[in-house]
Amino acid sequence: MKRLGLLRRRWLLRLRRHWLLSAVVVFVLLGYVVPYGADYLDDAADSNQKECEKEGHSDHPQQISRPAHPGGILKIRLTDDGAFVDRCELNWNTPGADRAPPKPGARSLPKFVVLYIHGWKHSGEDHAYKNFKKLIHGLADDPANADKKQMLGVYVDWNATSKVPPFNWFPFDNLTFWSKQAIADRIAQSGVTTKIISSINSVMSEGENPAANQFITIGHSFGAGMLFAATNKSLIYELDKAQPPSRHGYYRPISGIVNMVILLNPAFEAARYTALDSFIRPKEPFHEDQLPLLLSVSSDGDWATEYLFPLGQMLDHLQVGMRLIVSEAPLREFPRKPLVSRSRSNSAQREGNAPKPVFDRSHVCGHHQKSRRYLE
């Protein structure tokens, strides 16, 4: 017991002497290791990501009479890698011939769909989900839509909050910034949000009068980054096709994959707007009757994007810089040896089997003709 007591005192003295190093270790554990490890407790992906396997069940898309969720909410859950937790939650991919018949007495009304991707520190049926539910119910009961449009809300749920205490409590939940940002980036890169939006758009394009349908998409915080990644490329494509026919002319009418993209307090760098901003030129304006397709709203009272996001990005860049410094250290000490020793090459030449060079500068440094397209 005395020996254990002495060892304990020694460790305490060392911690006091190296308090800065101890603080760094605790910060790394709390800010990086534990939050990333807690993300493995997320829901598992569906074994079949191609189609719904609940054929014959009452909740299969082919068994649900249309309209399936009038004035209600349909939730689509995603894993950390952008896979579906339940593939049957995305039921728009069912071909028209295989869909369930309409409900008795159901009228064919224009569709009004609002899709929402929540942001950081939200998941499940928290207050963000409840507020979105109130929004959809309010739009469905509005006199402009009641008995005139088929209202539906689509809530895209992802692992944006920790399930492990104390990282789901304030202020420790702020330490999940880096892990949740990484999850949001992986989901955006997976293309699953593009798949969800395009699947809904394919159904919105059907019917007797597709132009009467409305499809609004909303993304908040990191969810706005996912939504922007899913829609900006198609919008750039449409803008490029609608270039003015002559200099100082007007853009042709533009229609995106959705009627409106709304970004609420987007948590990504303003540099991502550069490609879209290049189409805004004073001498070549848009037509007066052109409807807005993208709306970005940032609040002065949102302290997360005003303070936490720049601070988190700065610390992340410092971390990347430290990785580069550490990774370059062994390269400086690496001995410079020829890829093929002179003695082996000479012997090979004497035997008539000269080895081929490992690198051919003609392939590496070949000249390629560059082409540029100027937008005038």
N, C-alpha and C positions, 0 to 999 in steps of 0.2 A: 504493500500500500504506500509506504514511504517513497518507493522508487517511482510509482505512478504519479505521486504528488510532485516529485521533483521534475519529472518529464513535463507535466502540465505547466509548472511554473516557467520552465525553459521556453516552451512554445508561446506562452503569453508574453514573455520578455521579447522574444523574436518578433511577434506580431506588433508589439509596441514600437520596436525599433524600425520595423519595415511597414509602418502603417499605410504608406502610400501604395506599396505593392499589394498589400492585403485589400485595400479599397478597390484597386483595379481588378483583382481576382473576383471579388464579390460582384462588381459591376458586370463583368463578363458573364458570370454565372447567371445573374438575375436578368441581364439584358439580352443574352444571346442563347446560351445553352439550354436553360430551363424552358423558355417560351417555345423554342424550336422543338424540343423534345415533347412538350405538351401537345403540339399539333398532330402527333401520331395517334391521339385519342379521337380523331375525327371519324365520322361515319365512313364505312367502307364503300367502295364502288360496286355497282351492280355487275354481276358476272357477265351479262350480255349487254353491251353498249350499242348494239345495232338495232335491236327491236324489242318490243315488249313481249315477255314470255308468259304473261298471265292469260293466255288464250282460253276462253271458256269461263273465266271468272267474271263476276259482276262488275269489277272495276277495270276491266280491259276496255281500251278505247272503242273497240268495235261493239261492245255491249252497252255502252252509255248512249242513250238517245240524245239527240241534239235539239236545242242548245244544252250543253252539259253543265255549264256554270253561269247561268244568267245572273248578272249583277253580283257575282261572287268573286272569290280569290282562288287562283290556281298557283300552288307553290311548286317551284322546281329547285331541288337541292343539288348542290355541286360539291365534289370532293376538293381536296387541296390541289390536285393535279388537273382539275377541270373535267372530271368524269361525272356521270349521272349517278346519284345515290339510288334512284329508282328510275329506270329507263321509261317506265310507263307514265311518268309525270310529264314527259314530252310526248303528247299524243297527236301532234299535227302531221306526223309523217305518214299516217294511214292513208292509202290511196282513196280517192273519192268513191270508187266502186265498192270498197270494203268497209266504208263507214256505216255506223248504225243509222237507221232511218230516223227522220225527224219525229219529235214528240207529237202526239195527236193534238191538233188544233194550233200547232206552232206556226207563227207567221215568219215570213222571210223578211228580216229587218237588216238595215245596214249595221255592220259590226264596228264597235268602238272598243279598242284594246289599249290598255295602259300597262306597260312593262316597267318594273322598278327593280334596280339592283342596289341593295343597301351598301352602306359603307362600313368603315372601321368601327369596332366595338359593338356590333350588332349581329345577332344570329337568332334563329328560332322564331318564336312568336313573342318578341319583346315589344317595346312601345313603338319601334319603327314599323313593325308589321301591323300593329293595331291602328296606327295613324294612317297607313296606306289603305287598310280596310275601310276606315271611315271615309277616306277620299273616294274610293270606288263606290261605296254606298251612296255618298252624297251626289256623285255624278249620275248614278243610276236613277236617283229620285228627282233629279233636276227636271223641271218641265221641258227643257229643250231636248232631253234624252228619254224621258219616261215614255214607254210604249212607242218610241220612235227609233230607238237604237238598241242593239244587243250589246250590253256592257259586260266587260270582263277585265279583271286585273290579274296580271302575271307577276308573281313575286319571286325573284331569283335569290335564293338563300345560299350563302357560302360561309365558311368558317372564319369569321372576322372577329371573334372574341375568344378568349381562353376559357377552357373548362376547368382549369386547375387553380384553386386558391393559392396565393393571394393575387394572381395575375388577372382575375376577373373583378378585383376590387380597386377602387381609386385610392392612391395614385399609381399603384403597381401595374394597372392595366395599360399605362402609357409605355411600359417596357416591351409590350408586344408589337410595337410599331414595325420593327424590321422583319419579324417573322410573318406578320399579316401582309405587309407590303410585298414580300416574296411570294406569298400565296396568291395575292391579286395579280401579280405579274405572270405567274405560271398559268392561271386561269385565262388571262388575256391572250397569252401566247398559244394556248391549246386550241383556240378557235371555237370553243363551245358556245360562247355568247353569240358569235356570228351564226352558228347553226340554229340556235333558239330563235333569233330574230328572223333569219331567212325562212325557217319553217312556218312561223306565224305569218310572214309576208306572203308565202305561197298560198295560204288559205285566204288571206285578205284579197288576193288577186282574183279569186273565184267569185261566182255569183252573177246575177243579172246586171248589177251596177257596181262594179268594183270601185269606181271613183267616189262613191258615197261612203266607203269604209274609211275609218280613221285609226291610225296606229301611232301612238305616242310612246316614246321611251325616255326613262328618267334614270339617272345614275348619280349617286351621292358619294363623295370622298373617293376612296379607292374603287368603289363601284362605278364612279364616273370615268375612271381610267379604263376599266373593262369595257364600258359602253363606247367610249371614244375609240378604243382599239378595234372594236367590232364594226364601227360605222364610218370612220373617217376615210378609209381606203376607197370604199364604194362612192362616197361623196366626192372625193378627189377625181375619181374616174368619170363621174357624171359632169363635174365642172369642166374637166378637160374636153369632153365631147361637146360641151355647150359654149366653147370659145366663140367670141364675136366673129362673124364672117369677114369683117373688115376692121381696119384700125379705127379707134374711137367709136366703135359701134357698141351695141348692146349684147349682153349675153342672151343666148336662147333660153327658153323656159327649162328649168331644172326640177327634177323630181328625184328624191332619194329613196332608199330602200324602206324608210319610214317617213311619216309625215313631219315628225319633229323629234330632234334629239335635244334633251335638256340635261345639262351638267350642273349639279348643285355642289358648290364648294369643291370643285375637282381637285384631287390631291395628286397632281402630276405637274411637271415642269411646263412653263409657258412655251418652251422651245418646241413642244410637240405640235403647236398650232402653225408652225412656220410654213409648212406645205400648203395649208388652207389659206393662210394669210397672203400668200403670193398671188392668189386670184383676185384680191381686192385692189383694183387699180382705178384711180379717180377718172381717168380718161375713157375707161371702158366699164361703165356701170351696169348693174343689173336692172332688169326691166321693172317698171313701177308696180306691175301686178305680180311680181315674183314673191311667193310666200317664204318666210324664214324657215330654214331647215335645221339650224343649229343655234341653240341658246345656252350660253355659259353664264352662270350667276354665282358670284362670290360675295359672301357677307363679311362686313367689317367686324362683326361680333364672333366670327368663327375662329377661336383661338387655336384650334387644332391645325388648320391650314396656314394660319398666320405665323405661329411660333413653333409648334411641334414638328411640322413637316420640314421647314428649312433646317431646324436643328438636327432632325433625324437624318436628312440628306447629307448634312455636313459631317456628322459622325460616321456615316456610312462611307463617304469618300475618304475620310481619314483611315478607316479600317482597310479599304482597298489599297490605299497608299502604303500602309504598313505591310500588307501582303506582298506588294511588289518589291519593297525593300528587302524583306526576308527571302523572297524567291530569287532575287538577284545576287544575294550574298554567295551562295555556292557556285554560281557561274563565274565569279571573279577568281575563285580558287581552282577552277577546273583546268587541268593541264591541257595546253594546246598541243595536240598530237595530229599528225596528218591522217586523213581518212584511209589512205593506202600508203604503207611504208615504202620507202625508196628501194630497199633491198628486195621486197617481194615483187615490186613492179619490174625491177630489172631482171630478176630471175624468170618472171613470167614472159618478159619480152624475149629472153634467150630461148625459151621453150616454144615461142610462137603463140602463146595464149595470153596476150596482153589484156588486163582487165579493163572493162569499160569505166569511164569516169562516173563517179556517183552523181555529180551535178553537171548538167550541160547548160552553159550560160546562154546558148542560143534559144533554149526553151524558156529559161527563167527571165531573161532580159529581152525578150523579143519585142519588137515594136508593133503596137496595135493602133490602128486608126481610130481616133476618137471622133465621136459625132455629138453635136449639141443641137438642142432644139430651143430656139429663142421664142418666147411668148411676146409677141408685139401687140 
